[in-house]
Amino acid sequence: MIVLGHEEYYPRFGFVPASKYKISAPFEVPNEAFMALELKSGALHHVTGTVEYPKEFLT
């Protein structure tokens, strides 16, 4: 699960910077605000790349 949100709020639910998994945003955002959460332990260990959003999110 990926979220762009407040870096002090989401970590309480287990979110960590997505960069930990070599996952990046398609636009410039603070590293601490672009976070990921594994829904199953180990699910993101071999996942890397840039998140793709629908065009409606990019305007």
C-alpha positions as CSV (number, residue, x, y, z in Angstrom):
1,M,0.0,0.0,0.0
2,I,1.4,3.4,-1.0
3,V,0.4,6.7,0.6
4,L,1.5,10.3,0.2
5,G,0.9,11.8,3.6
6,H,2.1,13.3,6.8
7,E,5.4,11.8,7.9
8,E,4.4,11.9,11.6
9,Y,0.9,10.4,11.2
10,Y,1.2,7.4,9.0
11,P,4.2,5.6,10.6
12,R,2.0,4.9,13.7
13,F,0.2,2.4,11.3
14,G,3.4,0.8,10.1
15,F,4.2,2.9,7.1
16,V,7.8,3.5,6.2
17,P,9.4,5.6,3.5
18,A,8.8,3.9,0.2
19,S,12.5,4.4,-0.6
20,K,13.3,1.6,1.8
21,Y,11.9,-0.7,-0.9
22,K,13.4,1.4,-3.8
23,I,9.9,2.6,-4.7
24,S,9.7,6.2,-5.9
25,A,7.0,8.7,-6.8
26,P,6.5,9.8,-10.4
27,F,6.8,13.4,-9.2
28,E,9.0,15.2,-6.7
29,V,7.9,14.7,-3.1
30,P,9.7,14.7,0.3
31,N,11.1,11.2,0.9
32,E,9.5,11.1,4.4
33,A,6.0,11.8,3.0
34,F,5.9,9.0,0.3
35,M,5.4,5.8,2.3
36,A,4.7,2.2,1.8
37,L,3.1,-0.5,4.0
38,E,3.5,-4.2,3.4
39,L,0.2,-5.9,3.7
40,K,2.0,-9.3,3.9
41,S,5.4,-9.6,5.5
42,G,8.1,-9.7,2.8
43,A,5.8,-8.7,0.0
44,L,7.9,-5.7,-1.1
45,H,11.3,-7.2,-0.7
46,H,11.8,-7.7,-4.4
47,V,9.6,-4.8,-5.6
48,T,11.3,-1.7,-7.1
49,G,10.3,1.1,-9.4
50,T,8.2,4.1,-9.9
51,V,4.5,4.2,-8.9
52,E,2.2,4.9,-11.8
53,Y,-0.9,7.0,-11.1
54,P,-3.9,7.5,-13.4
55,K,-3.6,10.7,-15.4
56,E,-6.4,12.3,-13.3
57,F,-3.9,12.4,-10.3
58,L,-1.2,14.1,-12.3
59,T,-3.0,17.4,-13.2
